[in-house]
């Protein structure tokens, strides 16, 4: 290697070292300021300290990410989706709302039929979910509506 090539390599090496040094955090630079080590040794120590700091940041980030994931899981709906009972649940909800509105619009018979179908659907959903409160509430309200519906249809 010629003297000129060696000088160019030294300049490039110094430029690379300076480029790395500019990327170091102020805490790492402050810790090793005024060191009597060689420039390469000091740089190695600084890089090692920076590597430890980055690893610690990454570990803290992983913990934060895990906490956020748990929060997201808490916000997910507890009821199943994509199953037959989830579709029946929405059909039951729509039938109940339609039944109430029909009765409010004085279409009593049609409203009671829609609401009674809704109650039957909710009893099925309660059975699928093993939820006795849904089954009992729907069965009682559905029975009351059906009793009144039979009275209206038989009494006419």
Residue frames as qw, qx, qy, qz and C-alpha x, y, z in Angstrom:
[[0.000, 0.891, 0.455, 0.000, 0.00, 0.00, 0.00],
 [0.405, 0.463, -0.035, 0.788, 1.35, 3.39, -0.87],
 [0.198, -0.195, -0.445, 0.851, 1.63, 6.25, 1.55],
 [0.296, -0.049, -0.198, -0.933, -1.17, 8.10, -0.28],
 [0.603, -0.257, -0.659, -0.368, -3.56, 5.13, 0.00],
 [0.480, -0.274, -0.689, 0.469, -2.77, 4.74, 3.70],
 [0.011, -0.100, -0.225, 0.969, -3.51, 8.41, 4.30],
 [0.470, -0.138, -0.388, -0.781, -6.84, 8.13, 2.46],
 [0.614, -0.283, -0.736, -0.040, -7.79, 5.04, 4.47],
 [0.324, -0.219, -0.556, 0.734, -6.90, 6.84, 7.72],
 [0.194, 0.005, -0.013, -0.981, -9.03, 9.84, 6.70],
 [0.583, -0.207, -0.561, -0.550, -11.98, 7.60, 5.81],
 [0.557, -0.266, -0.736, 0.277, -11.61, 5.74, 9.11],
 [0.146, -0.158, -0.390, 0.895, -11.55, 9.01, 11.05],
 [0.366, -0.081, -0.240, -0.895, -14.63, 10.23, 9.16],
 [0.622, -0.262, -0.692, -0.256, -16.50, 7.01, 9.97],
 [0.436, -0.251, -0.651, 0.569, -15.53, 7.32, 13.65],
 [0.056, 0.087, 0.165, -0.981, -16.70, 10.93, 13.76],
 [0.492, -0.166, -0.483, -0.705, -19.95, 9.92, 12.04],
 [0.603, -0.319, -0.729, 0.060, -20.57, 7.26, 14.70],
 [0.304, -0.180, -0.496, 0.793, -19.65, 9.67, 17.49],
 [0.233, -0.091, -0.078, -0.965, -22.26, 12.17, 16.34],
 [0.617, -0.261, -0.563, -0.484, -24.96, 9.51, 16.72],
 [0.450, -0.154, -0.763, 0.437, -24.16, 8.72, 20.36],
 [0.346, -0.820, -0.429, -0.155, -26.46, 9.96, 23.08],
 [0.020, 0.808, -0.270, 0.523, -25.29, 12.94, 25.18],
 [0.759, -0.581, 0.224, -0.191, -25.24, 10.77, 28.32],
 [0.948, 0.034, 0.101, 0.301, -22.75, 8.34, 26.76],
 [0.490, 0.658, -0.105, 0.562, -20.57, 11.18, 25.43],
 [0.298, -0.813, 0.227, -0.445, -20.55, 12.88, 28.85],
 [0.902, -0.404, 0.152, -0.017, -19.58, 9.65, 30.62],
 [0.871, 0.042, 0.177, 0.457, -16.50, 9.13, 28.46],
 [0.254, 0.924, -0.049, 0.284, -15.47, 12.78, 27.99],
 [0.141, -0.843, 0.476, -0.209, -11.84, 13.44, 28.92],
 [0.962, -0.178, 0.203, 0.028, -10.92, 9.76, 28.92],
 [0.145, -0.734, 0.597, 0.289, -7.24, 8.91, 28.45],
 [0.757, 0.128, 0.634, 0.097, -8.07, 5.84, 26.35],
 [0.192, -0.082, 0.615, 0.761, -7.27, 5.67, 22.71],
 [0.443, 0.180, -0.116, -0.871, -9.93, 6.98, 20.44],
 [0.570, 0.022, -0.737, -0.363, -10.81, 3.47, 19.27],
 [0.300, -0.151, -0.856, 0.394, -11.03, 2.15, 22.84],
 [0.175, 0.230, 0.381, -0.878, -13.17, 5.06, 23.96],
 [0.519, 0.139, -0.375, -0.755, -15.42, 4.59, 20.94],
 [0.486, -0.061, -0.867, -0.091, -15.78, 0.87, 21.73],
 [0.128, -0.235, -0.735, 0.622, -16.75, 1.69, 25.32],
 [0.313, 0.234, 0.093, -0.916, -19.20, 4.34, 24.17],
 [0.539, 0.074, -0.610, -0.576, -20.77, 1.97, 21.66],
 [0.375, -0.144, -0.898, 0.179, -21.11, -0.72, 24.32],
 [0.050, 0.280, 0.546, -0.788, -22.81, 1.72, 26.69],
 [0.431, 0.214, -0.198, -0.854, -25.12, 2.87, 23.89],
 [0.486, -0.008, -0.820, -0.302, -25.93, -0.77, 23.05],
 [0.202, -0.242, -0.836, 0.450, -26.90, -1.41, 26.71],
 [0.217, 0.290, 0.260, -0.895, -29.08, 1.72, 26.75],
 [0.489, 0.156, -0.477, -0.713, -30.84, 0.65, 23.56],
 [0.397, -0.104, -0.912, -0.017, -31.43, -2.85, 24.93],
 [0.032, -0.298, -0.675, 0.674, -32.98, -1.35, 28.07],
 [0.359, 0.272, -0.049, -0.891, -35.22, 0.91, 25.94],
 [0.487, 0.066, -0.731, -0.474, -36.27, -2.10, 23.88],
 [0.272, -0.205, -0.900, 0.272, -37.13, -4.08, 27.01],
 [0.138, 0.341, 0.435, -0.822, -39.20, -1.16, 28.36],
 [0.427, 0.227, -0.359, -0.799, -40.91, -0.88, 25.00],
 [0.402, -0.057, -0.892, -0.199, -41.78, -4.59, 25.06],
 [0.094, -0.318, -0.776, 0.537, -43.36, -4.21, 28.51],
 [0.269, 0.361, 0.114, -0.886, -45.35, -1.20, 27.31],
 [0.435, 0.143, -0.635, -0.622, -46.45, -3.08, 24.21],
 [0.290, -0.178, -0.937, 0.085, -47.60, -6.02, 26.36],
 [0.063, 0.378, 0.566, -0.730, -49.61, -3.66, 28.59],
 [0.368, 0.317, -0.197, -0.852, -51.24, -2.07, 25.55],
 [0.384, 0.022, -0.846, -0.368, -52.09, -5.50, 24.16],
 [0.140, -0.303, -0.867, 0.371, -53.83, -6.41, 27.43],
 [0.214, 0.404, 0.262, -0.850, -55.83, -3.16, 27.26],
 [0.408, 0.214, -0.530, -0.712, -56.89, -3.95, 23.69],
 [0.321, -0.122, -0.936, -0.076, -58.00, -7.42, 24.74],
 [0.016, 0.365, 0.678, -0.638, -60.06, -5.85, 27.54],
 [0.314, 0.397, -0.010, -0.862, -61.84, -3.67, 24.98],
 [0.246, 0.035, -0.835, -0.490, -62.77, -6.56, 22.68],
 [0.698, -0.223, -0.060, -0.678, -66.39, -7.65, 22.91],
 [0.363, -0.281, 0.845, -0.276, -66.97, -10.57, 25.24],
 [0.793, 0.301, 0.380, -0.369, -69.71, -12.06, 23.08],
 [0.589, -0.043, 0.678, 0.439, -68.76, -14.41, 20.28],
 [0.390, 0.646, -0.148, -0.639, -68.75, -13.16, 16.69],
 [0.337, 0.417, -0.723, -0.435, -69.22, -15.05, 13.45],
 [0.061, 0.069, 0.989, -0.117, -71.23, -17.88, 15.00],
 [0.202, -0.488, -0.731, -0.433, -74.89, -18.73, 14.49],
 [0.344, -0.683, -0.564, 0.312, -75.83, -17.42, 17.93],
 [0.227, -0.385, -0.002, 0.895, -74.19, -14.07, 17.20],
 [0.100, -0.155, -0.553, -0.813, -76.33, -13.68, 14.08],
 [0.343, -0.574, -0.733, -0.125, -79.44, -14.76, 15.99],
 [0.330, -0.517, -0.376, 0.694, -78.56, -12.16, 18.64],
 [0.030, -0.203, 0.206, 0.957, -78.62, -9.36, 16.04],
 [0.258, -0.328, -0.716, -0.560, -81.81, -10.69, 14.45],
 [0.376, -0.584, -0.684, 0.225, -83.41, -10.75, 17.90],
 [0.222, -0.425, -0.179, 0.859, -82.30, -7.19, 18.60],
 [0.099, -0.003, -0.443, -0.891, -83.70, -5.95, 15.29],
 [0.337, -0.436, -0.776, -0.308, -86.99, -7.82, 15.84],
 [0.331, -0.561, -0.572, 0.499, -87.34, -6.34, 19.33],
 [0.086, -0.333, 0.026, 0.939, -86.76, -2.79, 18.08],
 [0.214, -0.135, -0.620, -0.743, -89.12, -3.28, 15.14],
 [0.341, -0.488, -0.803, -0.008, -91.73, -4.79, 17.47],
 [0.225, -0.539, -0.411, 0.700, -91.57, -1.81, 19.83],
 [0.035, 0.236, -0.243, -0.940, -91.80, 0.69, 16.98],
 [0.247, -0.265, -0.767, -0.530, -94.69, -1.17, 15.35],
 [0.307, -0.586, -0.716, 0.224, -96.62, -1.13, 18.62],
 [0.158, -0.468, -0.162, 0.854, -95.84, 2.58, 19.01],
 [0.163, 0.115, -0.462, -0.864, -97.23, 3.13, 15.52],
 [0.633, 0.105, 0.387, -0.662, -100.40, 1.28, 16.65],
 [0.722, 0.240, -0.582, -0.288, -99.72, -1.87, 14.59],
 [0.580, -0.503, 0.507, -0.392, -100.27, -3.86, 17.77],
 [0.972, 0.044, 0.202, -0.107, -100.60, -7.37, 16.35],
 [0.750, 0.563, -0.215, 0.273, -97.59, -7.11, 14.05],
 [0.003, -0.745, 0.487, -0.457, -95.53, -5.50, 16.83],
 [0.731, -0.405, 0.448, -0.318, -96.40, -8.23, 19.30],
 [0.970, 0.231, 0.052, 0.048, -95.53, -10.94, 16.78],
 [0.519, 0.678, -0.351, 0.385, -92.13, -9.32, 16.07],
 [0.257, -0.666, 0.519, -0.471, -91.44, -8.92, 19.79],
 [0.900, -0.205, 0.309, -0.229, -92.49, -12.52, 20.56],
 [0.885, 0.403, -0.117, 0.201, -90.14, -13.79, 17.83],
 [0.202, 0.742, -0.440, 0.463, -87.42, -11.64, 19.32],
 [0.597, -0.532, 0.455, -0.392, -88.00, -13.15, 22.77],
 [0.988, 0.053, 0.141, -0.028, -87.76, -16.68, 21.30],
 [0.669, 0.599, -0.264, 0.352, -84.49, -15.77, 19.59],
 [0.093, -0.720, 0.482, -0.491, -83.10, -14.35, 22.85],
 [0.849, -0.335, 0.330, -0.243, -84.03, -17.53, 24.72],
 [0.935, 0.304, -0.031, 0.182, -82.04, -19.48, 22.11],
 [0.371, 0.710, -0.358, 0.480, -79.06, -17.12, 22.47],
 [0.466, -0.636, 0.429, -0.441, -79.23, -17.38, 26.27],
 [0.975, -0.094, 0.189, -0.071, -79.22, -21.17, 25.93],
 [0.786, 0.497, -0.167, 0.327, -76.18, -21.08, 23.62],
 [0.184, 0.670, -0.408, 0.593, -74.29, -18.79, 26.00],
 [0.577, -0.314, -0.697, 0.288, -75.53, -20.64, 29.09],
 [0.023, 0.146, -0.243, 0.959, -76.83, -17.29, 30.38],
 [0.116, -0.489, -0.852, 0.147, -79.83, -17.89, 32.60],
 [0.025, 0.540, 0.271, -0.797, -80.58, -14.16, 33.04],
 [0.223, 0.242, -0.483, -0.812, -81.07, -13.70, 29.30],
 [0.235, -0.196, -0.912, -0.272, -83.22, -16.82, 29.08],
 [0.116, -0.520, -0.740, 0.411, -85.44, -15.92, 32.05],
 [0.070, 0.494, 0.086, -0.862, -85.86, -12.26, 31.09],
 [0.254, 0.175, -0.597, -0.740, -86.72, -13.11, 27.51],
 [0.209, -0.264, -0.935, -0.108, -89.00, -16.00, 28.43],
 [0.032, -0.538, -0.624, 0.566, -91.01, -13.88, 30.87],
 [0.190, 0.491, -0.067, -0.847, -91.41, -10.88, 28.56],
 [0.230, 0.106, -0.775, -0.579, -92.11, -13.16, 25.59],
 [0.116, -0.361, -0.920, 0.104, -94.75, -15.08, 27.57],
 [0.083, 0.561, 0.412, -0.713, -96.48, -11.84, 28.59],
 [0.249, 0.399, -0.364, -0.804, -96.57, -10.62, 24.98],
 [0.219, -0.025, -0.906, -0.361, -97.78, -14.01, 23.69],
 [0.002, 0.442, 0.816, -0.373, -100.55, -14.16, 26.33],
 [0.203, 0.585, 0.163, -0.768, -101.77, -10.75, 25.22],
 [0.223, 0.303, -0.640, -0.670, -101.44, -11.71, 21.54],
 [0.109, -0.208, -0.967, -0.101, -103.51, -14.89, 22.05],
 [0.086, 0.548, 0.611, -0.565, -106.13, -12.86, 23.90],
 [0.242, 0.532, -0.156, -0.796, -106.33, -10.38, 21.02],
 [0.246, 0.197, -0.787, -0.531, -106.44, -13.08, 18.31],
 [0.123, -0.281, -0.951, 0.050, -108.88, -15.43, 20.08],
 [0.077, 0.536, 0.520, -0.661, -111.04, -12.60, 21.41],
 [0.189, 0.335, -0.300, -0.873, -111.57, -11.13, 17.90]]
